Amino acid sequence: MENMNQELQEDRRKNHYVVETKRDTRLMLTFIEFKNRVEHPAATVYMIAMGVMLIGLMYKQADSIAMVGKVIGYIFGAVLILMGLFRKYISVYLMKSNPQVNVDEEITYLFGNTGIRADKPQEGTEEHLANYKEVYCVWEDETNYYLGMHNDDLIVLQKANFTTGEASLFKDFILEKSGAKYIWKPAKFVNVCKNAVLKAKIRATQMQMAADQDNKEEK
């Protein structure tokens, strides 16, 4: 009986995929860029456009605006442009300044039969991170997977850092285990354009099918 329990425990902890990560500047930048693409995709363009418009307004209305107002307007416009251009680096700096963030911490994610565990070799600890059913969405781009979980955690898994299991097969594994939603979210400009065109074609097809269905019902 004891041997059976031991075998069952070992089977539960069997690792189908192992991914090594390090919370360095590169990983933080990847995390911030992804968050910006998903949550605030137009913020950079918006901030730069507002800055350019404000500077342009100051220039055109130079004769009707006091010198102090023009200086403030130019400064504010320049700040908006700089924030738009460098906001991801500013976010990384703020993240590094957070005392709760362990910079350069090494974490190995273990994907077993029943859930996800996080091994922290520097601390010599291993913790249960989540059950697969807690994963609600899987995003993928050219170089990474991103797992969103209901406790608001987001795990970044670099495809090049899979030490156990094929990175190309991970999507099928995690979707089967979790039943989560899958979203292809490319980062490269060419692929972003291709993805946008594909979505537009799918939307047009759906609208055409809906229109055809309405015509059938009317007849």
C-alpha positions in Angstrom: 0.0 0.0 0.0 2.8 2.3 0.9 4.5 1.6 -2.4 1.3 2.3 -4.3 0.9 5.7 -2.6 4.5 6.5 -3.4 4.1 5.6 -7.0 0.9 7.7 -7.2 2.7 10.7 -5.7 5.6 10.3 -8.1 3.2 10.1 -11.0 1.4 13.3 -9.9 4.8 15.1 -9.8 5.9 13.8 -13.2 7.1 16.8 -15.2 5.9 16.9 -18.8 7.4 20.3 -19.3 10.1 22.2 -17.5 10.9 25.9 -18.3 13.7 27.9 -16.7 13.3 31.6 -16.3 15.2 34.5 -14.8 13.6 37.7 -13.8 16.2 39.9 -15.4 15.8 43.1 -17.4 15.1 41.2 -20.6 12.2 39.2 -19.1 10.7 42.3 -17.4 10.8 44.2 -20.7 9.1 41.2 -22.4 6.4 41.2 -19.7 5.8 45.0 -20.0 5.7 44.9 -23.8 3.1 42.1 -23.7 1.0 43.9 -21.1 1.1 47.0 -23.3 0.1 45.1 -26.4 -2.9 43.4 -24.7 -4.2 46.1 -22.3 -3.1 49.4 -23.9 -2.3 48.7 -27.5 -2.8 52.3 -28.7 -1.4 54.2 -25.7 2.1 54.8 -27.2 0.7 56.2 -30.5 -1.9 58.2 -28.6 0.7 59.8 -26.3 3.1 60.7 -29.1 0.3 62.1 -31.3 -1.0 64.2 -28.4 2.5 65.5 -27.8 3.1 66.4 -31.4 -0.4 68.1 -31.7 0.3 70.1 -28.6 3.7 71.3 -29.8 2.1 72.1 -33.2 -0.6 74.1 -31.5 1.9 76.1 -29.6 3.8 76.8 -32.8 0.8 77.9 -34.8 -0.7 80.0 -32.0 2.7 81.5 -30.9 1.5 85.1 -31.3 -1.6 84.7 -29.2 -0.1 82.7 -26.3 2.0 84.2 -23.6 5.6 83.1 -23.3 5.0 81.2 -20.1 2.1 79.3 -21.7 4.2 78.5 -24.7 7.1 77.1 -22.6 4.7 75.0 -20.5 3.0 73.7 -23.7 6.3 72.8 -25.4 7.6 71.1 -22.2 4.3 69.1 -21.7 4.3 68.1 -25.4 7.9 67.0 -25.2 7.2 65.0 -22.0 4.2 63.2 -23.7 6.4 62.3 -26.7 9.2 61.0 -24.5 6.8 59.0 -22.3 5.3 57.5 -25.3 8.7 56.5 -26.8 10.2 55.2 -23.5 7.2 54.2 -21.4 8.2 50.5 -21.4 11.6 51.3 -20.1 10.1 53.6 -17.4 7.8 50.7 -16.4 10.8 48.4 -16.1 12.6 50.9 -14.0 9.6 51.2 -11.7 9.3 47.4 -11.5 13.0 47.1 -10.5 12.5 49.8 -7.8 9.7 47.8 -6.2 11.1 46.1 -3.1 8.7 43.2 -3.5 10.2 42.3 -6.9 13.3 40.0 -6.6 15.4 41.1 -9.5 17.4 38.4 -11.2 15.5 35.7 -9.3 15.6 32.3 -11.0 12.4 30.4 -11.3 11.9 27.0 -12.9 8.3 26.2 -13.8 7.3 22.6 -13.6 4.2 21.4 -15.5 3.2 18.1 -13.9 0.1 15.8 -14.2 -2.1 17.9 -11.9 -0.8 21.4 -11.8 2.0 24.0 -12.1 4.8 24.3 -9.6 7.5 26.9 -9.2 11.0 25.8 -8.2 13.2 28.5 -6.8 16.7 27.1 -6.7 18.3 30.2 -5.1 15.9 29.8 -2.1 15.8 26.0 -2.2 12.0 26.0 -2.2 9.3 24.6 -4.4 5.6 25.7 -4.3 2.4 24.8 -5.9 1.5 27.7 -8.2 -1.8 26.7 -9.7 -4.1 23.9 -10.9 -4.5 23.8 -14.7 -8.2 24.8 -14.4 -7.0 28.2 -12.9 -5.4 29.0 -16.3 -8.0 31.1 -18.1 -6.0 32.2 -21.2 -2.9 31.2 -23.2 -1.3 33.8 -25.4 1.5 33.1 -27.8 3.8 35.2 -29.9 6.9 34.4 -32.0 9.2 33.7 -29.0 7.0 33.3 -25.9 4.0 31.8 -24.2 2.0 33.8 -21.7 -0.3 32.1 -19.1 -2.9 34.1 -17.5 -4.4 32.8 -14.2 -7.3 33.7 -12.1 -5.2 35.0 -9.2 -4.0 37.7 -11.6 -0.6 36.1 -12.2 0.9 36.2 -15.6 3.7 33.7 -16.4 6.1 34.4 -19.3 7.6 31.3 -20.7 10.4 31.8 -23.3 10.3 29.1 -25.9 14.1 28.9 -26.0 14.2 28.0 -22.3 12.2 24.7 -22.4 14.5 22.1 -20.9 12.0 19.3 -20.9 9.3 18.8 -23.5 9.0 20.4 -27.0 8.0 24.0 -26.9 6.1 23.6 -30.1 3.8 21.0 -28.5 3.2 22.9 -25.3 0.2 24.8 -26.5 -1.7 21.6 -27.2 -0.7 20.2 -23.8 -1.7 23.3 -21.7 -5.0 23.8 -23.6 -6.0 20.2 -23.1 -5.2 20.4 -19.4 -6.8 23.7 -18.7 -9.6 24.2 -21.3 -8.4 27.8 -21.5 -8.9 30.3 -24.3 -6.0 30.6 -26.8 -5.0 33.9 -28.5 -2.2 34.3 -31.1 -0.7 37.8 -30.3 2.2 38.4 -32.6 4.9 41.0 -31.8 6.6 41.4 -35.1 5.1 44.0 -37.4 4.7 41.8 -40.4 2.8 39.1 -38.4 0.7 41.8 -36.7 -0.4 43.0 -40.1 -1.1 39.4 -41.3 -3.1 38.7 -38.1 -5.1 41.9 -38.6 -5.9 40.9 -42.2 -6.9 37.4 -41.2 -9.2 38.8 -38.5 -10.8 41.2 -41.0 -11.4 38.3 -43.4 -13.0 36.2 -40.7 -15.2 39.1 -39.5 -16.3 39.7 -43.1 -17.1 36.0 -43.6 -19.2 36.0 -40.4 -21.1 39.1 -41.4 -21.8 37.6 -44.9 -23.0 34.4 -43.3 -25.3 36.3 -40.9 -26.7 38.3 -43.8 -27.3 35.2 -45.8 -29.1 33.6 -42.9 -31.3 36.7 -42.5 -32.2 36.6 -46.1 -33.2 32.9 -45.8 -35.4 33.7 -42.8 -37.1 36.6 -44.6 -38.0 34.3 -47.6 
